[in-house]
Amino acid sequence: MGNLKAAPAERSGVIAFPPSTAQKWILPNGLTIIVQEDRSAAVASVQAWCATGSIYEDQHLGAGLSHILEHMLFKGTKTRGKNEIAQKIQDVGGYINAYTSFDRTVFWIDVPKDGVATALDILADATMNSTLPPEEYQKEQEVIRREFAMGMDDPDRMAGLLLFATAYQQHPYRFPVIGELEIYNQLTQEQVVQYYKTRYVPNNLTFVVVGDVDAEKVRQQLAEAFKSYPEKSLKPVFVPAEPPQLGRREVHQEFSTELTHLSLAWHIPEVTNPDVPALDLLSTILGDGRSSRLYRRVREEAGLAFSISAFSYTPGDPGLFGIDATVDPKKREPAEQLALRIVDEAKSAGVTADELKKAKKMTLSHHLGALTTMRGQASDIGSNWLLTRDLNFSRHYLDAVQKVTLDDIKRVAATYLTENNLTVISLNPKGSLTGKTETAKPTAAGEIQKFELSNGFRLLVREDPRLPIVAMGAVFRGGLLAETPQTNGVTRLMAKVLLKGTKTRTAEQIANEIEAVGGSISGEAGNNSFSVSVDVMKPDVKLGVGLLSDVLLNATFPEKAIAREREIQIAAIQQEEEQLAAVARNIMRQALFAQHPYALRTNGSIDSVQRLTQKDLIDFRDRYVAAKNGV
């Protein structure tokens, strides 16, 4: 949605977006260049998109070739060593990163505008001239093996891999992007070099640049950089289609985890299918936010899940509609049954007009929010082009979202969310499955303005008319610095329970009011502070300010909500103990900070959280939610 932020006009509740103003060129050798000039800030995002990912690895399917190339591309070129590449990016104040997915590998450098030429030069050099040195390959192999090991210890990641491996029987989505360790270990440096030579060719690359740039100068520089690289024939890669699923699939496995990770999923079409907008809205209604059906009924009312959400994953090939939940092992089956009952209700009775209106606003708000950075705009442009060859695809999608009807929601639910199309997987604590078996030109943003209210509360305001959204928050000194070993975790618990009811609103009313306008509200805690944040669209600022002040000043801290959030916080502490990085971080904090509050954990300890009472939370709020303590 590059330049979607060009003054959308709202008419009768419908937001209209102008056509993309990005400029596109395809050079004689097939290299695609797309540039969106945006002078709202003196920065730019320079991205190189290679149309290759794990599904295109052909005879090496499952080896993770695309992923290892992501790691290797900046290890040296014919004219630059790896240290020189890093130093040049650092010298211009840039930040470089990359990612690999099923269908793409993307390298990006965010830089001040004076560093754009350097970023273009480095990305062009790396994509065409990487030497992939054998000694660097050996080093990076070990880095990736550690990445494998960390993933194998992460129950969330392993549950996701199990879901895709079960739902997809033929399509290469069944393989992790990183690959399978057994196949990866058989790779040679020569095979990686050959894959690089066949996939990293001009006609398989797209450069996307968004920011304070001159589009014609970008085109000229890239044309000069690539003039000696001819178009090359791309070997066709056969990607098998996933056949229709003809019956429910179910796999339950044991894992080193304290909680059960449950996923339900149904096959749905690819991103360009006209049913996708309705499916996306249905996933929002079912499982996005605290007022969603699954969250409210499964987590809040029935107490059957610590977390639950829904997703609609629609890549270039047919994707998945799913529900993810973290539950007590003893509650897995009732949680699954209730979730399926809620899905069945959407199929038979549909959803309400208010739910659909709220989901549309949330979807618009989410997409607009992603465009607040140059990188976000460039990512949207790149994805549009890679998947559809249409720079206006996001606009068409958002137009379609706004036209979805109640009948559309009911129809897609009944069409796709069927028993025969369902896959159920779970990862469960060891020993919990006894007797069970597997079955198978925008206006520039303003300066920051500073005010101090009569009570001492400081207010910082920055006007930015580029998007019709408003982000606000209140931050107070507190966090770990305000805690002791006996009260450790009180800030986090208080920040969450702040949203569970006030003198005039219940938790459900708070969630409904904010999500009905496509907004969000959240409470967070850290080392030095805690905060409540609200995001809304421009017409709803008054509501956002009202909710923010209400939860801060009038929260009632219901005992039932405290008990529920305490249980969830303890579950988070238990999950932390399963994550090697978190365990190592906590050990390091204790060693470094000893008796200082930074040695404590933000979530607290199980003992300290269990001791926290309603009075503790109210006292903490009354002491720290104070005008002169916040901004």
QUIMOTA-V853590 format. One line per field, one symbol per residue. ss: DSSP state (a for helix, b for strand, c for the rest). phi: phi as a letter, one per 20 degrees, with the letter a starting at -180 (. if undefined). A space follows every 10 residues. Layout:
BEGIN
ss->???
phi->???
END
This chain:
BEGIN
ss->ccccccccbb bccbbbcccc ccbbbbcccc cbbbbbbccc ccbbbbbbbb cccaaacaaa ccccaaaaaa aacccbbccc baaaaaaaaa acccbbbbbb ccccbbbbbb bbaaaaaaaa aaaaaaaaab cccaaaaaaa aaaaaaaaaa aaccaaaaaa aaaaaaaccc caaacccccc aaaaccccaa aaaaaaaaac caaabbbbbb bcccaaaaaa aaaaaccccc cccccccccc ccccccccbb bbbbbccccb bbbbbbbbcc cccccaaaaa aaaaaaaccc ccaaaaaaaa acccccbbbb bbbcccccbb bbbbbbbcaa aaaaaaaaaa aaaaaaaaac ccaaaaaaaa aaaaaaaaac cccaaaaaaa aaaaaaaacc ccaaaaaaaa aaaccaaaaa aaaaaaccaa abbbbbbbbc cccccccccc cccccccbbb bbcccccbbb bbccccccbb bbbbbbbcaa aaccccccca aaaaaaaccc bbcccbaaaa aaaaaacccb bbbbbcccbb bbbbbbbaaa aaaaaaaaaa aaaabcccaa aaaaaaaaaa aaaaaaccca aaaaaaaaaa aaacccaaac cccccaaaaa accaaaaaaa aaaaccaaab c
phi->.gmffelfde clndeddfff dfdccdfgen fecccdfbdf becbddcddd fbbffdelfd gnemgffffg fefdepcfcc efffffffff femecdbbbc cfcbccdcce bfgfefgfff fffffffdcf elggffffff gfgffffgff ffedffffff fffffefddd ffgfefgfod gffgfefdff fffffgfede cgfddcedcc qecdgfffff fffffdfedf fcfeffdfdf fffgfdagdb cccebfbede ddccbcfcff geffefgfff ffffffbcof efffffeeee eemebebbbc bcdcefdgdc dbcdbdcfgf dfffffffff fffffffedm ceffffffff ffffffffff dfcfffffff fffgffeclc fegfffffff gfefdfffff fffffdedff dedccbdcgf nedgndcfce .efffeffdd ccffenfecd ccebefcecc dcacdcfrmf fddcgfdgof fffffffgee pcfccegfff ffffffdmdb bbdccbfdbc bccccbegfd ggfffffgff ffecgdlggf ffffffffff fffffgfedg ffffffffff ffdlefgfff dgfndgffff efdgfgffff gffdecgedc b
END
